[in-house]
């Protein structure tokens, strides 16, 4: 498994695979998208946390966490989204892409849709606020 790129401005964004989750970093202009696939639970969420930390080192104006490919979102995954928003502070806007029962519905049930900007697609999340 390749280690995350310690230089987030390198031309090759980092990626990681931890058990049941894959997190791929993509550069979109000056924004960074973390595309998550698989299950986000107590065992796999540390990979997302690691990738968020790496992405925020570059202080992008926007960090999008795309959960479109997530098949299971446990409370640990939800906590990671809140932690990402807190770690971003005032320098980076965190946006989340979530659709369907596994993600959007779960975030809505616990009220995180009121704390985090949730978008139905990566394109819409990237375009928001422009």
N, C-alpha and C positions, 0 to 999 in steps of 0.2 A: 504494500500500500504506500503510495507516495505521500510524503509529508507536505503539509501546506507550505506554500511559497512564503518565505519570511519577508520577501520584498513585494508587497501588494501592488506596486506599480509596474511589475514585470509584465511582458507581453503575454505570458501564459498564466491565466488565473488559476489558483489552486483548486483542487477538488479532493474529496475524501469519501471513503466508504467505511462505515462502521457497522458490522453485523447487518441489520435489516434496513439501513438507511444509506443513501448516497446524497452528498451535498456537492453541487457543482457551482463554482463561482463564474459569473459571466460579466464582462465589462460592457456597458451600454452607454457610450459617451462618457460623461463624468459620474454616472450612476453605476452601482454594483448590484447585481441580482444574485442571490443564492437560491438555486433551484434544488429543491428537496424532493427526493423520491423514496418511498418506502414507509416504514413505521417510525414515528417519533414517540419513544417511550423513555423510561428511566435509563435503559441501557444504551440507547442510541442518541439521545439528546446531547450528550457531551460533544459529539462530532459537530452538531449545529453550533453549539456554544463556541467551539474552537474556530470554526469558519467565520462566525460573526466577529470574534475578536480580531482575526486576521484582516477581515474586510475593513473594520473600523480603524485599523492602524493607518490606513491611507486617507482617513477623514473624507469619505465621499459625501457630497451633499445629499444623496439619496441612497438608501440601502433597501432593496426590495427582497423580501423573503417569500419565495414562490412555493406554496404548498399544494399546487395543483396535482402533483404526483404522490401526495401523501395518502396512504390507505388507512392509517390509524393515527390519531392524535391524542396522546395521553396528557394528563395534567402536567407532566414534566416538560412536554413540548410546548404547552401553553405558557408555562413559567419561563421557558427560554425566550419566547417572543417578548414577554414583558421585560425580561432582563436585557434583551437586545435594545429595546426602546430606551431603557434607563441608561445603558452604557453609551448609547449614541449621543445623549445629552442634547445640547442646543445646536451642535455642529452638523448633525446628520438627521435627516427625516427618515424614519423607518416606516415602510409600507408593507402590507401583507397581501398576497394573492391567495384567495381561498374560495373554493366552489364545492358544493355538494355536502353530503351528510358527514363525511369523515372530518371535514375541516370547517367550512363556513358555518354549518349548523352547530357544531361543538363550540366554536368561538362565540356564537350568538347566545347559546344557552347559558354560558357562564358570564356573559356581559362584556367580553373582551372586544366585541365589535364597537363598543362605545369608547374604548381606550385606544384602540389601534385603528388606523385607516385600513379598511379591508376593501380589496378590489377584485373584480371577477376575472381579470386577465393580467398577464405581465405587461402587455402593451398599455392597458389603461392605468396600471400602477406607475409605469414610467412616465406617462403623459400627464398624470395628475399634478396640478400646481404649476404647470408651465405657462 
